[in-house]
Every structure is written in structure tokens, then in C-alpha cells.
Amino acid sequence: MTSTHRDRTTSALVAAALLGPVIAGLGTWSLLSAREQLPDRLVVHWGLDGPDRWVSVPQFLWLTGLTTALVPLLIVALALGPKRRPSPFSGS
């Protein structure tokens, strides 16, 4: 991996680590600012027959906020984690 490629990769990982929590915070703020206009329960899953799972607004905040904040951090952790050896079946 060249130095330029490594620098770009590091920059992208830092951006992902910072943007996930920022986007989660903005989403939480927008949801709380519109709270009065929302129903008591929000649909979070649809099946073939229509909605089949609802949650309260506080549950929705936790669910979406944590997911939006933690998924980019998990991706960064996986990218920076220990490097695996190439598989003997990969052909290289």
C-alpha cells in the first residue's frame, strides 16, 4: 500500500468515526424537535402484509441513534484491526 493510499484510507476512517456520531446527533435533534407532531408509536418493520413492528419514540431514539453512531465506529475498528494472512485458496 502506498503512502498516499494509506493517508486517504486513514482520512476516510477518521471521517467515518466522526461523522457517524454527528449524524446520529443531528437525527436525534430533528426527531426531538418534531416530537409533538409524531404519533406515540412509530413503525420500524414492515412485512409483506404491511407494518408488523412498532416502538415508542424513546425506543426509536435509542435504536436509530445507537445504530447510526456505532456502525461507522465498528467499520473503523474492523478496518484498523489485526490484518489477516491471505487465504491459501485465494490464488495469490
Contacts in CASP RR format, 6 or more apart in sequence:
PFRMAT RR
TARGET T0000
AUTHOR 0000-0000-0000
METHOD contacts of the structure
MODEL  1
MTSTHRDRTTSALVAAALLGPVIAGLGTWSLLSAREQLPDRLVVHWGLDG
PDRWVSVPQFLWLTGLTTALVPLLIVALALGPKRRPSPFSGS
1 9 0 8 1.000
9 79 0 8 1.000
13 76 0 8 1.000
13 79 0 8 1.000
13 80 0 8 1.000
16 72 0 8 1.000
16 73 0 8 1.000
16 75 0 8 1.000
16 76 0 8 1.000
17 72 0 8 1.000
17 73 0 8 1.000
17 76 0 8 1.000
19 72 0 8 1.000
20 68 0 8 1.000
20 69 0 8 1.000
20 71 0 8 1.000
20 72 0 8 1.000
20 73 0 8 1.000
21 69 0 8 1.000
21 72 0 8 1.000
21 73 0 8 1.000
23 68 0 8 1.000
23 69 0 8 1.000
24 64 0 8 1.000
24 65 0 8 1.000
24 66 0 8 1.000
24 68 0 8 1.000
24 69 0 8 1.000
25 65 0 8 1.000
25 68 0 8 1.000
25 69 0 8 1.000
27 64 0 8 1.000
27 65 0 8 1.000
27 68 0 8 1.000
28 61 0 8 1.000
28 64 0 8 1.000
28 65 0 8 1.000
31 38 0 8 1.000
31 57 0 8 1.000
31 60 0 8 1.000
31 61 0 8 1.000
31 64 0 8 1.000
32 61 0 8 1.000
35 57 0 8 1.000
38 57 0 8 1.000
40 56 0 8 1.000
40 57 0 8 1.000
41 54 0 8 1.000
41 55 0 8 1.000
41 56 0 8 1.000
42 54 0 8 1.000
42 55 0 8 1.000
42 56 0 8 1.000
42 57 0 8 1.000
42 60 0 8 1.000
43 51 0 8 1.000
43 53 0 8 1.000
43 54 0 8 1.000
44 53 0 8 1.000
44 54 0 8 1.000
44 55 0 8 1.000
44 60 0 8 1.000
44 63 0 8 1.000
45 51 0 8 1.000
45 52 0 8 1.000
45 53 0 8 1.000
46 52 0 8 1.000
55 63 0 8 1.000
86 92 0 8 1.000
END
